[in-house]
Amino acid sequence: MKSTTRAGAIVAMGTVALTLASCGFGGGGGGTGDSDGMTLDLLVPSYSDQTQGLWEDVIDGFEDANPDIDVKLEVQSWDNLESVISTKVQSGEAPDIYNGGPFAGFASDDLLYAAEDVTSPETLSDFQDSFLANEQLDGTTYALPFIASARALFVNNALLEQAGVATPPTTWDELLDAATKISALGNGIAGYGMPLGSEEAQAEAAVWLWGGGGTFGDESAITIDDPANLPGAEQIKKMIDAGATQADPGSTDRSPLMDIFIQGKIGMQVGLPPTVGQIAENNPDLDYSIVPIPTNDGSPFTLGVADQLMAFQNDGDKQDAITKFFDYFYSADVYVPWVKAEGFLPVTKSGAEQLAGGGARAVPRGAPGRPVLSEHESEVVGGRLGLQGALRSDPVQVRAGCPHRDPDPGRRRLIACGVRTPAGRGHRSRPCRGSHRRCCSSWGWCCSLRG
């Protein structure tokens, strides 16, 4: 994910060094305003191993409904995406539709359609207002919100216990102390996973800069050289100098580093919703917690993440076809399965309503004009992850086991997370530990229950 928001502000970072890669679409063109014989070029990033297949399913359905429009799909890694789009734009081969993060530069160069020119009024009005407001430049909306997510700290409970750390850290001083003790365990174990490599350095940087009261600027200017960012930058250096992180954080990408956490070799690392599914698939016995991200003074902090869809004008002859594609994709029956499969939060009202059928709030709360993820709560969507407890004061404890039985014998659910699980599976109780009871499913999804 390439665009990050902190409880009231969203910024687009394009300053990360990326490996240059280029793959042309073979020209921008050809077609008529009524979309006869039209081809749309679609460039997207890979969120998971299933991303390409999910898009292919969407495209198949769209082409069946619109036989005179073909969609040509290109999937790139996040490492390469920004270099690829930059090269395409410079060579006059911009995609017709682009799924990415930063859009203000393209809009300033008059390369993008205004959102109202490529979406129907019904589709445009279906977006959550707080998300849509952040896709504007000088009062004009140039991008469409795509998906949203929230980050939290994933903690290896067993490593904390081995290092003699009683509770997960809430402040930077506690984090440094805990991570240093975990690293001292040896055997290739790192206390804190700090991915500052090219994949997503801006998100990890935001954890520290914003956690110390800093900022990336606003929609008019990106500002890193700001005295408010100094505490976060100094804490990064403290962590590295103390040996509290893995070796060479500056060249470490998030995805491979999270794989090491999942293997049980890292004490703490900031993760996102799909991380829970990855743990369930690759190491379901991992004993871990999801807790709020520590800050300088321990105050609540939420790192929200959002990506966009945008449409390049190119020859200006594909407006109708692009509109049809956006209207099709954002229809709830198409959009919700995509979001559920990837484990993210929807940005449309209809998507939220469909996912909220089970009682979970599917979209983070926001103040008008700002996409504010609640500082204390973010919910599970599509049976993937509940960050409700992670963004409260109480950690979500995740262990192997089975779900608590609901009073309704026809179903079982994870009470605090609001995620229903299939009836008919056996279950057994685990002993209480601390002030919480834990109930868990065989998939690894859990909740924390007072009692």
SVG drawing of the C-alpha trace seen along z (x, -y; Angstrom):
<svg xmlns="http://www.w3.org/2000/svg" viewBox="-30 -25 55 57">
<polyline fill="none" stroke="black" stroke-width="0.4" points="0.0,0.0 1.4,-3.4 -0.7,-6.1 -0.9,-6.6 -3.2,-8.5 -2.8,-9.3 -6.0,-10.1 -7.0,-13.0 -4.4,-13.5 -3.6,-11.6 -0.4,-12.1 1.0,-10.6 4.7,-9.7 6.7,-9.4 10.2,-9.7 11.1,-6.0 13.9,-4.7 12.4,-2.1 14.0,0.4 13.4,-0.8 11.2,1.5 9.2,0.8 6.6,2.6 4.7,0.7 1.1,1.2 1.8,0.7 0.3,-2.7 -2.5,-4.7 -5.0,-4.4 -7.5,-3.8 -11.2,-3.7 -14.3,-5.9 -16.3,-7.8 -19.0,-5.2 -16.5,-2.5 -17.0,-0.3 -13.9,2.0 -12.3,0.3 -9.4,1.6 -8.7,0.4 -5.2,0.8 -5.3,1.5 -2.1,1.3 -2.4,2.6 -0.1,3.7 0.0,7.1 -1.5,7.2 -1.2,10.9 -0.7,14.1 -4.4,14.0 -4.5,10.4 -4.1,11.2 -6.8,13.9 -9.2,11.6 -8.8,8.9 -9.1,11.5 -12.5,12.5 -13.6,8.9 -12.5,8.4 -14.2,11.6 -17.5,10.4 -17.1,6.9 -16.3,8.1 -19.2,10.4 -21.4,7.5 -19.6,5.2 -18.6,7.4 -17.3,4.4 -14.7,3.5 -11.5,5.4 -9.5,4.9 -5.7,5.5 -4.3,6.3 -0.8,5.7 0.2,6.6 3.4,5.2 5.0,5.6 4.8,2.6 8.6,2.4 8.3,1.7 5.0,0.0 6.0,-3.7 8.9,-3.3 6.7,-1.5 4.0,-4.2 6.6,-7.0 8.3,-5.4 4.9,-4.8 3.8,-8.4 7.1,-9.8 7.0,-7.6 3.4,-8.5 2.1,-5.1 0.1,-5.8 -2.5,-3.2 -6.1,-4.1 -6.8,-3.0 -4.2,-2.9 -4.4,-1.4 -1.8,-3.2 -1.2,-5.8 0.1,-9.3 -2.1,-11.1 -1.5,-14.8 1.5,-15.1 -0.5,-13.5 -3.4,-15.8 -1.2,-18.9 0.1,-18.0 -3.4,-17.7 -3.1,-14.0 -6.1,-12.7 -9.8,-12.8 -11.8,-14.4 -13.6,-11.7 -17.0,-13.1 -16.1,-12.7 -15.5,-8.9 -18.0,-7.8 -21.8,-8.0 -23.4,-10.2 -24.7,-7.0 -21.2,-5.5 -19.6,-8.8 -22.2,-9.3 -21.7,-5.8 -18.2,-6.6 -17.7,-7.4 -17.4,-11.1 -14.4,-11.1 -12.4,-9.0 -13.5,-10.9 -12.6,-14.2 -8.9,-13.2 -8.8,-12.4 -9.1,-16.1 -6.6,-18.7 -7.6,-22.3 -11.2,-21.3 -11.5,-18.8 -11.6,-15.0 -9.1,-13.2 -8.9,-9.7 -11.4,-7.2 -10.8,-5.6 -10.0,-1.9 -9.5,-0.1 -8.5,-1.0 -6.7,0.7 -5.2,0.1 -1.9,1.1 -1.1,2.5 1.8,4.0 2.1,7.8 3.9,9.3 5.4,12.7 4.2,13.6 6.6,16.4 9.7,14.3 8.5,11.6 8.2,14.1 11.6,15.6 13.1,12.2 11.4,11.4 9.1,8.7 5.8,8.8 3.6,6.8 3.7,5.5 5.2,2.0 3.2,-1.2 5.9,-3.8 9.1,-4.1 11.3,-3.6 9.4,-0.4 9.7,0.7 13.4,0.1 13.9,2.0 11.7,4.9 13.3,5.2 16.8,5.0 16.1,7.8 14.5,10.0 17.5,9.4 19.8,10.5 18.2,14.0 20.4,14.7 19.9,17.5 19.1,15.0 16.2,13.4 15.5,9.7 13.6,7.7 11.8,5.4 11.3,5.7 12.0,2.3 11.4,2.4 12.8,-0.7 13.5,0.8 11.9,-0.3 8.7,1.7 7.0,-0.5 9.4,-2.7 6.9,-5.6 4.6,-3.5 7.3,-2.5 8.7,-6.0 5.2,-7.3 5.1,-5.0 8.0,-6.8 7.7,-10.4 3.9,-10.6 4.3,-8.7 6.6,-11.5 4.2,-14.3 5.7,-14.8 4.2,-15.2 4.7,-14.6 3.3,-18.0 -0.1,-18.4 -1.6,-18.1 0.4,-21.2 3.9,-20.1 5.7,-17.1 7.9,-18.3 10.3,-15.9 12.9,-18.4 10.7,-19.6 11.8,-19.9 8.7,-18.0 10.0,-14.9 13.3,-14.9 12.1,-12.8 10.9,-10.0 14.1,-10.1 16.2,-10.0 14.3,-7.0 14.8,-5.1 18.6,-5.6 18.4,-4.6 16.6,-1.3 19.2,-0.5 22.3,-1.5 21.1,0.6 20.8,3.7 17.1,3.8 16.2,4.4 17.2,6.8 20.4,6.1 20.4,3.3 16.8,2.0 17.4,-0.4 17.5,2.4 14.8,4.6 11.4,4.9 8.2,5.4 6.9,8.6 10.0,10.8 10.5,9.4 7.0,10.3 7.7,13.8 10.5,14.0 8.1,12.7 5.6,15.5 8.4,18.0 8.8,16.9 12.2,15.1 11.1,11.5 9.6,10.2 7.5,7.3 6.6,5.9 3.9,3.6 1.5,5.7 -1.8,5.3 -5.1,7.3 -3.8,10.0 -1.0,10.8 -3.5,12.8 -4.4,15.0 -0.7,15.5 0.0,16.6 -3.0,18.9 -1.8,20.5 2.0,20.7 2.4,21.0 -1.0,21.5 0.6,22.4 2.3,19.0 1.5,17.4 1.0,13.7 -0.9,10.6 -2.1,7.6 -1.6,4.4 -1.6,0.6 1.5,-0.8 3.8,-2.3 4.3,-6.1 6.7,-8.5 4.5,-9.1 2.1,-6.1 -0.8,-8.1 -3.2,-6.3 -2.1,-6.1 -3.6,-4.6 -1.8,-4.3 -4.5,-4.1 -3.7,-3.2 -5.6,-3.8 -5.0,-3.3 -6.7,-4.9 -7.9,-4.2 -7.4,-7.0 -8.0,-7.4 -5.5,-9.0 -7.0,-11.1 -4.6,-9.8 -6.3,-10.5 -9.5,-11.4 -11.5,-8.8 -12.1,-6.2 -14.1,-8.2 -17.3,-6.2 -15.6,-2.8 -13.7,-3.9 -17.0,-5.0 -18.6,-1.7 -15.6,0.1 -15.7,-1.9 -19.5,-1.6 -19.2,2.1 -16.3,2.6 -17.7,0.6 -21.1,2.3 -21.4,4.1 -21.7,7.6 -18.4,7.1 -16.4,4.9 -17.2,6.6 -15.9,10.1 -12.7,8.4 -12.2,6.6 -13.1,9.6 -10.7,11.9 -7.8,9.5 -8.8,8.8 -9.2,5.0 -11.8,2.4 -14.4,1.1 -14.6,-2.5 -18.1,-2.5 -21.4,-2.9 -22.9,0.1 -19.9,2.2 -19.9,1.3 -23.6,2.2 -23.1,5.5 -20.2,6.4 -21.9,5.1 -24.7,7.7 -23.0,9.8 -22.9,6.9 -19.3,5.7 -18.6,2.1 -16.8,2.5 -15.7,-1.0 -13.6,-3.2 -15.2,-6.2 -14.2,-9.5 -14.8,-13.2 -16.2,-15.1 -13.5,-15.8 -10.9,-13.5 -10.5,-9.7 -10.1,-9.2 -9.6,-5.7 -10.8,-5.5 -7.9,-5.7 -9.3,-2.9 -11.1,-0.6 -11.0,0.9 -13.1,4.0 -12.8,7.2 -14.1,7.5 -14.8,10.6 -13.7,13.0 -10.1,11.9 -9.0,9.8 -10.4,7.8 -8.3,5.0 -10.9,3.9 -8.9,5.1 -5.6,4.1 -6.5,0.5 -8.0,0.5 -6.0,0.7 -6.4,4.4 -4.5,6.7 -6.1,9.4 -4.5,12.6 -4.1,15.1 -3.5,18.8 -4.3,22.1 -7.7,23.3 -11.4,23.2 -14.1,20.6 -16.3,19.7 -19.8,21.2 -22.5,18.5 -25.7,18.9 -27.4,19.5 -26.6,23.1 -27.1,22.6 -23.9,20.6 -20.6,19.7 -18.9,16.4 -15.9,14.6 -17.7,12.2 -15.4,9.2 -14.4,9.3 -17.8,9.8 -16.7,12.5 -19.0,15.4 -17.6,18.9 -19.2,21.9 -21.3,24.1 -20.5,27.8 -16.8,27.7 -15.7,29.2 -14.3,26.9 -12.4,27.1 -11.7,24.6 -8.3,23.1 -7.3,22.0 -7.6,18.3 -4.5,16.3 -4.3,12.8 -7.4,10.8 -8.8,12.1 -10.3,15.3 -9.4,16.1 -11.4,17.9 -9.9,18.8 -10.8,20.5 -8.8,23.2 -8.1,20.5 -6.2,18.5 -8.7,15.6 -9.3,14.6 -10.8,12.2 -10.3,11.0 -13.1,11.5 -13.3,9.8 -14.1,12.1"/>
</svg>
